[in-house]
Amino acid sequence: MALATRAVPRPSTLATLWRSTIGKKTVMAVTGVVMLLFLVAHMLGNLKIFFGAGDYNAYAGWLRTIGEPALHHGWFLWIMRVGLVASVAGHVVSAWQLSRRDLAARPTAYVHRRPRASYATRTMRWGGVILALFIVWHILDLTTLTVNPRAEPGHPYENVVADFRNWYADVIYLVAMLALGLHIRHGFRSAAQTLGAVTRRGDRAFRIAGNVLALVLTAGFVAVPVSVMTGVLN
């Protein structure tokens, strides 16, 4: 009598998609868009600091009341944080696995030198590492206030000003924002291409949009520490 063979379960559609290169690129694109939307909102919120301590502290307090009474106090921020952590994790894991897959497909060096890539393209990986480390620093610096020696809980305006009076905080922040600008400049068009938004006619428009977006976000974020260093904010 022939032995019955056990049926091998087929992988789910999501698992199959995740294992594919296009699936990982899609995860990178979608999570990149989520983080980009957050960065735009975050930059606009940061710029409220130029309206004074009262407005900025009120804005920080308002963030904790979003969704009330349906959500409890502060729940919106925690939901947003969990979503951002998931996006960062998906973005980083996808990038790392795609990088390893790319290296595995090219085990030997090229005989002919490839055309030089743009500066942003050649620094995408290092820029990603810098940004990942900066996220950890930023949370410890202005969220938990662990590494901000002059911070006082409940005083966000004063904590930002006190933080950027430390030269090392300025250096860390400025380097990270420059890396962010380069990351967006290259990643914006790549994400649009992965999601099928780039056409032959619209390619140049997406490149320009990526450059403008990178410049605006970098300038917007850098404006705060520079203003503290120059005495505009005190």
PyMOL commands that set and color helices and strands:
alter all, ss='L'
color gray80, all
select helices_A, chain A and resi 13-19+21-51+53-63+75-104+119-122+124-143+156-163+167-194+203-229
alter helices_A, ss='H'
color red, helices_A
deselect
rebuild
show_as cartoon
